[in-house]
């Protein structure tokens, strides 16, 4: 079979190789990968100099064989890989963290992968492999942000920063939960692409550099109950300024930097929570898929690239021209 490995060269990070077909052992599942999707983390890893690892945390495919003792999935079933192959439920641990796919261990950018039984999960009913491949990181991160801390209730306000994968899924899932939503972007064109998902307000943060003022205006000066903070240091001060008393900021990403001066008194005076999170468990994945099965959701896929041109998918993600998810098609059923 074919698999990509990281070369350690930031300018040309991928090499397509012929490697032996893996076989599932006891408690393991072999999956013919049909589609994968990219996250900002994948760019960071490719640029880090890491080599010899199959990249990408996210993918979906068809079960082609199972090892002894496997009962939750069967050959022919469409499944997603879990970002953390060894986090069935509960709190995250250091051991769970070290098992993230496409980092220290091989990921999904291969024609066949073998994962532990609790490292795969059935895809939502009726979904294609391309759609299902978008779920393991971005969607689950958004779901964890919305329900894993203080669960969002109908009528509350959720702020989404930017129009990348986590934020777009956050918008869709927040609407599914009945929340009001405010989404930001530097591009009016990208904001226009959010209209089918029904945001209650949009903010161009180039035109309104102090976008927290718009959030406060939209909430009658009270602020938002939840902010999905994907910017990090560069945006955290504004998030702290417009979070509601008793609200929460889900700190997810560092797209706007890792170092900045912030005033922690803003959190103290508002009795607000700052909650760091990293994707989610298989149990949370199952809960999210159940909600999708019940209410329906159509993931926003910006572009699909062929397996042979995976490098182009990386370049497209790096360009920041995308809205939603960038997908690589690996095969067909």
PAKE-677565 format. One record per residue: x, y, z of N, C-alpha, C, O in turn. Coordinates in steps of 0.001 Angstrom, whole numbers, padded with zeros to 6 digits, always signed. Atoms other than C-alpha are relative to their C-alpha. Layout:
XYZXYZXYZXYZ/...
//
This chain:
+000848-001191+000000+000000+000000+000000+000882+001238+000000+002096+001159+000186/-000718-001269-000011+000954+003666-000204-000331+000791+001266-001450+000746+001778/+000190-000875-001160+001428+006048+002702+000950+001184-000130+002059+001047-000646/-000877-001155-000084+002817+009535+003122+000734-000019+001339+000185-000441+002356/-000749-000202-001235+005542+010180+005679+000581+001406-000016+000833+001976-001078/-000620-001315-000106+006950+013445+006947+001499-000119-000218+002147-001040+000279/-001419+000037+000370+010406+014244+005602+000894+000776+000953+002103+000546+000992/-000808-000888-000821+011525+016831+008151+000379+001282-000707+000978+002171-000102/-000293-001194+000810+011857+019413+005361-001252+000874-000041-002258+000481-000632/+001180-000859-000076+009473+022313+006012-000480+000445-001378-001673+000687-001563/+000384-000430+001338+009526+023299+002318-000614-001122-000819-001426-000863-001707/+000534+001160+000711+008750+019778+001070-000225-001120+001023+000547-002077+001085/+000124+000842-001190+007331+017945+004084-000499-001418-000243-000423-002249+000662/+000654+001282+000227+005660+014935+002400+000757-000857-001015+001255-000360-002025/-000536+000973+000945+007026+011814+000733-000948-001185-000077-001308-001763+000948/+000901+001132+000202+004769+009130-000770+000838-001266-000179+001706-001337-001049/-000798+001223+000010+006125+005640-000110-000891-001230-000134-002080-001198+000186/+000605+001314-000054+005233+002011-000671+000413-000658+001316+001601-000747+001626/-000275+000627-001294+004936+000268+002709-000837-001265+000117-001829-001403-000598/+000786+001228-000147+003682-003156+003855-001409+000278+000511-001627+001200+001297/+001363-000095-000514-000036-003590+004424-000011-000422+001465+000518-001482+001798/+000075+000392-001411-000715-003596+008184-001109-001017+000233-002106-001029-000488/+000993+001006-000368-002647-006461+009781-000474+000254+001422+000340+000542+002299/+000496-000254-001359-004927-006054+012809+000313-001163+000944+000162-002331+000585/-000175+000995-001043-004003-007869+016003-001230-000062+000878-002244+000561+000563/+001142+000051-000926-006309-008719+018903-000416+001394+000460+000426+002197+000861/+000508-001292-000437-008536-005750+019743+000241+001135-000967+000038+002299-000622/-000317-001040+000975-007544-003900+016584-000892-000101-001236-001520-001127-001496/+000857-000127+001179-009325-002771+013418+000834+000522-001165+001562+001504-001020/-000640-000498+001217-007957-002406+009883-001020+000795-000809-002133+000331-001052/+000897-000913+000712-009485+000492+007953+000625+000394-001328+001758+000874-001362/-000406-000551+001287-009189+001237+004235-000403+001469+000003-001589+001796-000040/+000277-001431-000109-008886+005010+004397-000557+000507-001325+000009+000256-002389/+000655-000547+001184-011208+006775+001969+000172+001515-000109+000172+002064-001210/-000167-001460+000010-010722+010418+002983+000660+000438+001293+000493-000188+002340/-000605-000629-001166-008708+012566+005351-000267+001495-000081-000618+002017-001140/+000120-001456+000027-008925+016201+006368+001105+000628+000835+001690-000014+001707/-001135-000691-000613-006414+018786+007529-000447+000978+001078-001551+001521+001039/+000164-000984-001061-006136+020953+010626+001262+000844+000097+002313+000455-000413/-001171-000865-000157-003803+023811+011529+001133-000739+000701+002306-000501+000415/-001021+000813-000685-002000+021365+013831+000869-000735-001003+002076-000856-000795/-000767+000746+000991-000953+019388+010745+001060+000872-000666+002153+000398-000976/-000990-000923+000539+000773+022458+009319+001129+000217+000990+002300+000228+000610/-001019-000227-001023+002573+023075+012604+000960-001185+000083+002173-001003+000191/-000845+001190-000079+003822+019475+012714+000886-000108-001233+002066-000438-001114/-000783+000080+001237+004941+019560+009058+001141+001007-000005+002194+000755-000590/-001022-001047-000037+006897+022757+009742+000996-000181+001143+001980+000553+001236/-000798+000157-001219+008436+021448+012964+001296-000757-000203+002148-000774+000686/-001178+000818+000235+011076+019238+011354-000185-001456+000359+000755-002242+000236/+000253+001402-000337+009456+015998+012489+000058-000849-001269-000373-000413-002337/-000142+000853+001168+010191+013081+010178-000359-001443+000332-000348-001855+001492/+000225+001430-000137+009285+009448+009592-001369-000406+000490-001626-001596+000675/+001342+000275-000525+005683+009727+010825-001030+000201-001104-000926+001147-001885/+001138-000207+000889+002519+009250+008761-000844+001130+000582-001276+001021+001730/+000681-001160-000576+000739+012619+009179-001526-000116-000016-002091-001083-000525/+001440-000266-000049-002852+013757+009767-000728-000817+001076-000637-002043+001140/+000788+000609-001070-005077+013060+012734-001372-000454-000478-001969-001350+000118/+001409+000179+000365-008363+013035+010824-000168-000853-001248+000494-000628-002261/+000295+000798+001168-009719+010403+008491-001190-000904+000236-001613-001131+001370/+001128+000919-000064-012573+008066+007681+000187-001046-001085+000813-000791-002114/-000129+001044+000992-012810+004788+005851-000827-001219+000344-001621-001216+001285/+000777+001228-000116-014208+001300+005525+000781-001053+000776+001943-001324+000475/-000621+001101-000721-013452-001442+008020+000163-001173-000959-000797-001607-001596/-000243+001137+000905-011807-004264+006060+000373-001273+000755+000314-002360+000182/-000320+001185-000802-010733-006614+008885+000023+000404+001466+000331+001547+001804/-000050-000247-001443-010989-006910+012652+000767-001130+000671+000741-002274+000219/-000730+000992-000763-008812-008691+015171-000892-000708+000999-002064-000369+001159/+000737+000774-000992-009874-011151+017826-000541+000903+001098+000151+001796+001586/+000614-000725-001105-012279-009771+020407-000696+001280-000377-001339+001888+000479/+000646-001244+000422-013527-006804+018362-001480-000264-000254-001836-001195-000978/+001442+000218+000147-017317-006454+018565-000782+001256-000356-001924+001152-000803/+000778-001228+000172-018294-002779+018221-000091+000450-001452-000973+001238-001793/+000053-000323+001420-017544-002491+014484+000234-001276-000792+000744-002259-000254/-000124+001191+000828-017555-004946+011588+000419+000386-001412+000225+001531-001820/-000410-000305+001370-016150-005196+008049-001147+000568-000831-002295+000136-000734/+000976-000668+000848-017916-002976+005553-000551+001279+000604-001201+002056-000095/+000558-001166-000686-018782-000295+008118+000879+001226-000239+002106+001123-000252/-000725-001264+000129-017814+003364+007561+000276+000547+001395-000644+000743+002189/-000393-000480-001326-015883+004633+010568+000913+001208-000128+001544+001427-001163/-000989-001062-000158-013925+007678+011667+001081-000489+000954+000798-001221+001902/-001028+000188-001005-010587+007407+013373-000166+001033+001101-000626+002146+000847/+000037-000947-001118-010422+009028+016804+001350+000716+000087+002401+000083-000005/-001218-000809-000123-007892+011857+017189+000921-000606+001051+002113-000798+000808/-000740+000695-001050-006792+010256+020462-000445-001459+000000-001554-001781+000425/+000380+001401+000166-006740+006521+019815-000182-000729+001321-000704-001844+001342/+000074+000683-001296-006570+005725+023550-000665+000891+001058-000217+000949+002203/+000765-000818-000948-009070+008125+025160-001480-000362-000133-002239+000363-000775/+001405+000392+000126-012364+006262+025499-000957+000940+000726-002042+001223+000220/+000898-000863-000776-013828+008557+028193+000797+000611+001149+001984+000333+001324/-000628-000586-001185-013086+010595+031307+000907+001169-000331+000785+001796-001384/-000910-001127+000143-010353+013173+031757+001197-000381-000856+001604-001542-000894/-001197+000234+000782-007406+013541+029437+001190-000207+000937+001240+000365+002026/-001217+000260-000755-004050+012259+030700+001201+000233-000908+001054+000416-002116/-001213-000166+000801-000447+012648+029587+000151-001138-000997+000585-000922-002129/-000113+001147+000906-000541+009150+028101-000951+000140-001182-000586-000165-002318/+000950-000258+001083-003661+010010+026105+000571+001036-000960+000547+000845-002176/-000550-001093+000792-002032+013226+024899+001103-000490-000927+001175-000063-002079/-001135+000472+000786+001057+011383+023668-000425-000933-001132+000372-001221-002025/+000480+000909+001035-001094+009064+021528-000801+000653-001098-001499-000037-001841/+000745-000705+001049-002560+011749+019254+000517-000404-001377+001722-000389-001625/-000387+000460+001337-002575+010526+015651+000703+001114-000780+000365+002292-000664/-000689-000943+000866-000199+012171+013212+001006+000869+000702+001548+001796+000100/-000995-000746-000750+002072+013506+015949+001180-000893+000330+002101-001057-000470/-001042+000953-000390+004249+011082+017871-000264-001382-000589+000651-002200-000684/+000355+001305+000583+002387+008131+016303-000593+000221-001393-001066+001310-001717/+000476-000109+001380+001355+007409+012720-001468+000410-000052-002286+000007+000774/+001349-000489+000189-001762+009139+011455-000706-000645-001180-000475-001815-001489/+000997+000529+000931-004321+008726+008689+000314+000181-001482-000473-000268-002316/-000255-000271+001413-002646+009810+005429+000673-001214-000661+001812-001151-001124/-000455+001266+000553-002268+006235+004195-001201-000728-000571-002342-000401-000245/+001110+000727+000608-004329+003797+002168-000654-000982+000960-001841-001275+000823/+000550+000881-001030-004787+001420+005123+000654+000356+001329+001862+000587+001386/-000527-000211-001349-004398+002032+008866-000573-001063+000927-001646-001610+000673/+000486+000878-001057-004734-000196+011924-000078+000802+001282+000890+001439+001697/+000252-000754-001226-006250+001320+015062-000616-000925+001038-001211-001943+000686/+000708+000783-001008-007436-000038+018403-001510+000145-000160-001989+001138-000708/+001459-000033+000140-011144-000841+018577-000580+001292+000554-001467+001889-000056/+000532-001238-000565-011747+002131+020873+000592+001242-000665+000328+002363-000228/-000539-001122+000765-009814+004304+018386-000739+000264-001291-000310+001088-002097/+000873-000280+001148-012547+004147+015741-001430+000129+000505-001773-000350+001586/+001395-000206-000386-016193+005137+015828-000852+000061-001267-000422+000655-002256/+000841-000056+001201-019082+004656+013357-000308+001439-000410-000552+002302+000433/+000318-001328+000535-019690+007660+011116-001500+000268+000137-002280-000676+000257/+001438-000306-000016-023042+009497+011255-000720-000671-001173-000143-000882-002240/+000783+000701+001018-025787+007804+009286-000112+000814-001285-000409+002008-001251/+000170-000634+001303-025826+008589+005557+001126+000910-000430+001049+001509-001503/-001107-000894+000362-022550+010519+005564+000960-000681-000962+001129-001900-000926/-001073+000490+000850-019886+010146+002889+001297-000032+000806+001390+000551+001887/-001304+000035-000656-016299+009394+003808+000616+001394+000065+001244+001747+001062/-000547-001368-000007-015311+012952+002823-000614+000815+001135+000093+001529+001847/+000645-000711-001104-017880+014369+005225+000488-000509+001354+000831+000280+002234/-000372+000585-001289-016990+011963+008027+001438+000328+000384+001761+000412+001569/-001408-000281-000293-013274+012758+007702+000203+001341+000681+001266+001587+001252/-000140-001341-000582-013927+016310+008915-000265+000021+001509-000024+001036+002162/+000516-000027-001370-015197+015254+012347+001026-000163+001123+000871+000498+002150/-000768+000401-001189-012368+013856+014534+000641+001120+000791+000691+001034+002018/-000650-001080-000747-010585+017100+015431-000885+001237+000108-001298+001612+001205/+000680-001299-000034-012441+020272+014437-001397-000088+000596-001749+000695+001478/+001374+000104-000497-016004+019135+015055-000025-000397+001465-000769+000186+002254/+000012+000455-001386-015228+017289+018281+000537+001069+000941+000058+001202+002067/-000490-001111-000815-013214+020227+019585-001118+001000+000270-001300+001446+001403/+001106-000933-000169-016186+022510+018977-001062-000567+000935-001581+000142+001797/+001003+000634-000874-018573+020026+020614+000454+000011+001452-000340+000322+002340/-000541-000020-001361-016326+019727+023684-000083+001405+000581-000428+001578+001750/+000083-001385-000475-016175+023521+023921-001428+000371+000387-001649+001089+001361/+001398-000379-000220-019973+023773+023754-000651-000741+001169-001492-000175+001868/+000716+000793-001012-020957+020984+026150+000902-000598+001064+000406-001117+002063/-000892+000680-000939-017847+019766+027967+000311+000775+001254+000760+000183+002236/-000196-000798-001201-017562+022641+030433-001348+000337+000602-002040-000537+001125/+001375-000380-000307-020665+024655+031267-000808-000202-001289-000618+000553-002241/+000717+000245+001254-023074+023225+028666-000815+001207-000451-001523+001830+000340/+000750-001124+000565-024525+025865+026383-001487-000320-000007-001895-001426-000361/+001452+000165-000001-028268+026363+026774-000624+000866-001090-000046+001859-001531/+000717-000734+001039-030793+027561+024229-000157+001461+000413-000476+001756+001564/+000143-001428-000250-030870+031352+023953+001270+000680+000446+001356+001907+000402/-001270-000606-000376-027336+031874+025207+000792+000388-001243+000515-000090-002343/-000786-000509+001116-024760+033651+023038+001371-000650-000036+002073-000727+000973/-001303+000620+000242-021722+031914+021569+000731+000822-001059+000156+001171-002090/-000821-000751+000948-018903+033793+019823+001010-000951-000629+001680-001711+000070/-000932+000825+000760-016859+032065+017098+001006+000913-000678+000622+001847-001382/-001038-000840+000580-013533+033559+016045+000520-000624-001292+001097-001711-001279/-000477+000475+001283-012748+033162+012352-000939-000990-000649-001984-001333-000097/+000840+000915+000783-014135+030795+009725+000765-001269-000378+000536-001846-001441/-000669+001279+000181-011798+027820+010040-000891-001138+000462-002049-000929+000822/+000794+001187-000275-012929+024282+010765-000686+000012+001344-001882-000271+001427/+000597+000017-001342-013476+024603+014525-001117+001030+000103-002188+000739+000636/+000993-001066-000141-015342+027883+014268-001257-000267-000814-002364+000015-000354/+001184+000297+000819-017625+026774+011419-000810-001117+000643-002036-001025+000721/+000729+001042-000713-018492+023557+013240-000614+000567+001287-001726+000191+001658/+000549-000614-001199-018940+025635+016402-001281+000756-000282-002230+000694+000500/+001213-000706+000404-021465+027820+014587-001139-000979-000233-002245-000781+000269/+001055+000953+000337-023391+024833+013260-000519-000731+001240-001727-000890+001413/+000409+000752-001185-023405+022912+016540-000677+000904+001029-001598+000470+001721/+000648-000939-000916-024281+026009+018591-001439+000263-000435-002340+000336+000401/+001365-000181+000485-027301+026595+016357-000843-001249+000255-002028-001151+000575/+000690+001254-000290-028218+022923+016759-000479-000039+001449-001529-000606+001751/+000341-000033-001426-028246+023533+020535-000927+001161+000354-001323+001306+001511/+000933-001093-000250-030456+026617+020150+000632+001294+000467-000067+002179+000961/-000686-001201-000466-027816+029239+020934-000045+001113-001039-000248+000861-002227/-000247-001131+000889-027423+032716+019468+001489+000018-000331+002308-000364+000505/-001390+000078+000425-024181+033091+017511+000479+001302-000607-000255+002004-001302/-000710-001117+000620-021714+035812+016575+001299-000573-000546+002064-001193+000192/-001219+000533+000605-018940+034910+014125+000802+001131-000622+000234+002065-001189/-000883-001047+000490-015928+037003+013118+000829-000498-001175+001006-001703-001356/-000926+000314+001082-013668+037122+010068+000637+001296-000463+000122+002382-000199/-000608-001179+000625-011294+039477+008284-000564+000248-001390-000193+001221-002045/+000474-000046+001377-013240+038887+005055-001521+000009-000059-002177-000875+000492/+001451-000032+000211-016770+039938+004109-000449-001170-000863-001554-001684-000691/+000339+001131+000857-016701+037215+001457-000154-001274+000825-001088-002049+000618/+000101+001189-000860-016035+034544+004075-001229+000080+000900-001900-000926+001129/+001188-000159-000843-018743+035955+006320-001269-000283-000798-002233-000835-000268/+001169+000276+000841-021173+035775+003409-000219-001498-000152-001358-001948-000273/+000126+001454+000115-020445+032051+003147-000567-000627+001280-000943-001799+001285/+000588+000495-001250-021660+031706+006751-001514+000158+000037-002179-000442+000881/+001424-000325-000056-025145+032992+005937-000907-001231-000012-001905-001240+000710/+000893+001173-000019-026645+029542+005154-000088-000689+001358-001030-001439+001613/-000009+000635-001314-025746+028467+008700-000688+000845+001066-000782+000435+002223/+000858-000790-000867-027771+031278+010247+000638+000697+001175+000049+000696+002256/-000539-000765-001130-025406+033345+012406-000907+001179+000319-001496+001783-000577/+000844-001128-000401-027263+035970+014401+000694+001334-000227+000038+002367-000364/-000759-001215+000299-024480+038493+013835+001357-000408-000553+001891-001458-000198/-001342+000216+000531-021224+038712+011873+000813+001269+000222+000268+002373+000249/-000876-001142-000253-018217+040951+012508+001254-000132-000860+001964-001134-000774/-001262-000080+000710-015432+041896+010119+000995+000703+000921+000889+001907+001154/-000891-000587-001000-012575+042426+012564+001093+000881-000619+001879+001496+000101/-000859-000995+000637-010579+044359+009981-000683+001358+000020-000057+002383+000290/+000770-001239-000043-013328+046943+009754-000319+000418+001435-000401+001608+001738/+000300-000269-001410-014125+046643+013478+001094-000662+000837+000901-001738+001403/-001156+000604-000669-010722+046047+015048-000321-000362+001448+000148-001379+001959/+000434+000304-001375-012269+046207+018519-001329-000749-000089-002382-000213+000257/+001203+000790+000258-014735+043422+017703-000758-000329+001279-001948-000640+001237/+000690+000253-001274-015502+042908+021381-001105+001019+000249-002087+000712+000925/+001066-000995-000134-017524+046151+021218-001277-000470-000692-002381-000244-000196/+001167+000487+000730-019807+044536+018642-000683-001123+000778-001911-001187+000832/+000580+001070-000818-020270+041457+020842-000776+000591+001169-001879+000135+001472/+000700-000636-001121-021190+043683+023783-001290+000682-000472-002317+000625+000204/+001200-000641+000544-023609+045646+021605-001073-001038-000305-002250-000818-000020/+000952+001053+000358-025236+042428+020364-000630-000659+001216-001701-001258+001119/+000494+000660-001214-025698+041219+023934-000505+001003+001036-000619+000677+002218/+000515-001002-000920-027015+044434+025447+000973+000375+001094+000565+000740+002197/-001033-000359-000954-023715+045080+027194+000369-001100+000973+001276-000926+001786/-000231+001072-000979-023807+041770+029077+001146-000932-000381+001774-001518+000501/-001044+000902+000455-021334+039789+026964-000538-001372-000345-001711-001666-000120/+000374+001338+000467-021375+036237+025601+000231-001035+001089+001171-000936+001877/-000173+001091-000957-021853+033111+027673+001206-000879-000332+001823-001450+000568/-001129+000840+000402-019179+031279+025648+000694+000615-001200+000054+001099-002134/-000815-000433+001135-016339+032298+023358+000933-001142-000361+001692-001618+000483/-000943+001000+000495-014516+029712+021241+001241+000744-000464+001277+001309-001557/-001197-000812+000181-011070+031257+021445+001061-000810-000741+001782-001606-000139/-000983+000713+000813-008940+029947+018576+001216+000872-000307+002201+000382-000859/-001098-000904+000316-006683+032996+018301+001164-000105+000952+002323-000045+000542/-001054+000056-001001-004774+032677+021540+000374+001377+000493-000491+002221+000725/-000466-001223-000642-002640+035505+022835-000483+001263-000701-000798+002254-000042/+000356-001205+000732-003542+037949+020065-001440+000426+000125-001766+001576-000172/+001425-000319-000095-007286+037799+020718-000565-000187+001409-001698+000213+001680/+000530+000356-001321-007606+036657+024337-000465+001214+000792-001475+001140+001493/+000389-001184-000774-007743+040168+025804-001405+000467-000388-002196+000836+000480/+001346-000415+000425-010805+041036+023695-001051-001023+000427-002164-000652+000802/+000938+001015-000470-012444+037713+024535-000312+000207+001483-001465+000100+001900/+000201-000243-001428-011932+038457+028233-000855+001239+000233-001589+001325+001218/+000755-001240-000147-013438+041889+027702-001484-000188-000263-002308+000531+000300/+001408+000118+000379-016690+040600+026189-000634-001310+000450-001700-001677-000043/+000641+001176-000562-017315+037390+028146-000961+000444+001100-000678+001389+001837/+001027-000351-000970-020407+037518+030317+000441-000363+001413+001280-001247+001587/-000221+000403-001377-020289+037412+034108-000458-001453+000179-001580-001812-000180/+000320+001407-000163-020184+033732+035006+000146-000816-001259-000177-002004-001260/-000145+000694+001271-019409+032832+031384+001315-000743-000097+002014-000937+000898/-001219+000787+000174-016548+030888+029897+000644+000289-001349-000027+000600-002333/-000790-000085+001220-013792+031148+027320+000646-001363-000197+001397-001828+000660/-000619+001280+000338-012816+027867+025663+001254+000303-000802+001168+000706-001962/-001269-000321+000649-009127+028300+024821+000447-001212-000806+000834-002238-000247/-000169+001128+000912-008570+026095+021777+001263+000117-000829+001990-000863-000990/-001087-000140+000961-005946+027544+019455+000898+001183+000295+000651+001975+001204/-000998-001056-000176-002986+029875+019116+000307+000660-001349+001445+001039-001624/-000205-000531+001348-003506+031195+015588+000516+001430+000007+001180+001853-000940/-000430-001398-000072-002857+034776+016727+001143+000192+000989+001346+001293+001502/-001194-000145-000824+000223+034049+018807-000086-000679+001349-001147-001128+001782/-000109+000684-001291+001411+032626+022106+000441+000916+001128+000519+000475+002274/-000510-000903-001028+002651+035706+023971-000676+001357-000130-000656+001980-001191/+000636-001323-000029+000741+038832+024972-000298+000373+001439-000381-000493+002310/+000385-000471-001319-000101+040960+027975-001524-000025+000117-002231+000540-000717/+001435+000010-000259-003551+040267+029390-000222+000351+001458+000669+000203+002294/+000359-000402-001361-005321+041484+032494-000876-001078+000622-002068-001134+000321/+000817+001071-000586-006464+038474+034561-001126+000524+000879-002062-000207+001204/+001069-000577-000799-008564+040855+036626-001337+000009-000719-002389+000003-000080/+001246+000048+000756-011112+040831+033804-000749-001301+000263-001974-001305+000382/+000635+001282-000311-011754+037142+034468-000488-000034+001436-001591-000500+001720/+000367+000015-001419-011772+037595+038230-001248+000832+000240-002165+000392+000933/+001135-000896-000248-014196+040516+038153-001294-000524-000598-002381-000161-000149/+001187+000576+000629-016564+038563+035910-000305-001422+000496-001291-002027+000075/+000150+001394-000463-016178+035219+037756-000147-000933-001201-000965-001852-001198/+000076+000763+001239-015583+033784+034282+001071-001084-000010+002105-000959+000648/-000926+001119+000109-013847+030515+033409+000828+000117-001278+000313+000477-002336/-000875+000162+001155-010856+030159+031092+000378-001477-000038+001119-001958+000818/-000129+001451+000046-010867+026513+030002+000796-000432-001222+000334-000293-002354/-000764+000571+001092-008119+024991+027919-000533-001372-000349-000899-002142+000538/+000481+001331+000388-009180+021974+025898+000707-000449-001264+001182+000361-002060/-000703+000600+001121-007713+019610+023351-000862-001136-000542-000805-002259-000042/+000883+000937+000696-010244+017829+021104-000969-000622+001011-001667+000121+001702/+000962+000623-000901-012247+015256+023130+000111-001511-000051+000871-002063-000846/-000063+001454-000129-012835+011630+024063-000919-000696-000995-001737-000054-001653/+000884+000786+000849-014497+008837+022116-001442+000088+000495-002370+000120-000313/+001348-000128-000547-017484+009090+024463-000652+001296-000463-001827+001300-000829/+000530-001267+000494-017919+012751+023518-000260-000063-001505-001219+000528-002000/+000179+000185+001440-017507+011791+019856-001338-000706-000260-002090-000313-001152/+001261+000728+000164-020393+009319+020213-001194+000899+000294-002208+000835-000401/+001089-000924-000337-022560+011983+021875-000225+000998-001134-001367+001294-001486/+000127-000943+001110-021828+014439+019065-000650-000666-001205-001544-000091-001826/+000587+000684+001151-022621+011883+016376-001480-000292+000210-002263-000249-000738/+001417+000219-000297-025904+011074+018124-000794+001276-000246-001902+001226-000779/+000677-001280+000243-026811+014776+018023-000111+000284-001491-001131+000789-001960/+000030-000200+001461-025894+014931+014326-001042-000914-000629-001792-000484-001505/+001007+000916+000529-028000+011844+013603-001416+000498+000277-002314+000339-000550/+001332-000446-000404-030936+013392+015454-000425+001266-000730-001575+001381-001155/+000371-001331+000496-030819+016933+014080+000484+000283-001418-000065+001149-002100/-000540-000254+001327-028769+016746+010885+001032+001113+000006+000926+002078+000763/-001045-001014+000131-025690+018721+009900+000741-000294-001286+001015-001454-001595/-000706+000157+001267-023914+019308+006593+001336+000722+000120+001371+001951+000053/-001284-000672-000203-020193+019974+007091+000410+000821-001211+000137+000444-002351/-000448-000878+001071-018682+022793+005063+001389-000446-000458+002372-000274+000263/-001267+000429+000588-015956+021353+002833+000399+001017-001058-000331+001242-002024/-000453-001053+000903-013955+024026+001060+000478-000582-001325+000099-000100-002392/-000540+000600+001219-012100+021802-001415+000480-001411+000314+000929-001695+001424/-000472+001376-000122-011249+018127-001982+001152-000203-000974+001020+000075-002166/-001188+000235+000812-007761+017198-003252+000221-001501-000168-000135-002272+000723/-000316+001420+000175-006645+013843-004720+001171-000410+000887+002006+000415+001256/-001050+000550-000862-004378+011606-002639+001390+000309-000561+002311+000636+000188/-001303-000219+000624-001546+012029-005134+000472+001443+000099+001652+001723-000116/-000353-001425-000083-001619+015808-004631-000257+000532+001409-000772+001636+001587/+000200-000419-001391-001708+015949-000829+000745+001286+000320+000284+002091+001130/-000771-001222-000267+000961+018651-000878-000796+001244-000346-000676+002268+000327/+000821-001153+000382-001473+020967-002656-001034+000313+001064-001363+001478+001284/+000954-000224-001089-003980+020472+000164+000671+000749+001145+000079+001660+001724/-000760-000717-001029-001318+021559+002663+000188+001459-000381+000011+002356+000443/-000224-001385+000443-000544+024630+000579-001282+000811+000073-001258+001984+000444/+001271-000725-000029-004224+025541+000326-000354+000377+001435-000813+001491+001687/+000275-000321-001401-004645+025325+004099+000917+001124+000477+000476+002036+001177/-000953-001025-000428-001515+027407+004627-000339+001375-000562-000011+002391+000051/+000344-001280+000625-002847+030104+002291-001076+000760+000760-001236+001966+000577/+001124-000562-000767-005788+030720+004673-001111+000527-000908-001914+001367-000502/+001079-000382+000913-008012+031123+001625-001242-000856+000210-002303-000557-000337/+001098+000951-000164-010225+028266+002780-001038+000507+000996-000764+001380+001821/+001068-000162-000994-013526+028366+004670-000497-001396+000336-000901-002138-000559/+000384+001355-000368-014383+025252+006625+001177-000940-000142+002298-000597+000235/-000987+001070-000006-012463+022048+005944+000628-000263-001368-000025-000138-002404/-000744+000432+001186-009818+020989+003413+000159-001514+000102+000644-002024+001112/+000078+001459-000026-010148+017297+002491+000893-000598-001083+001061-000020-002156/-000749+000784+000974-007934+014742+000733-000745-001303-000222-000983-002050+000727/+000655+001249+000349-009708+011906-001088+001058-001075-000208+001975-000901-001011/-001020+001051+000050-007756+008669-000625-000436-001162-000886+000395-001708-001612/+000478+001120+000785-009931+005992-002265-001512-000004-000068-002151+000965+000341/+001441+000107+000094-013465+004812-002937-000422-001395+000450+000380-002328+000432/+000504+001283-000500-015668+001995-001580-000324-000923-001161-000761-002054-000947/
//
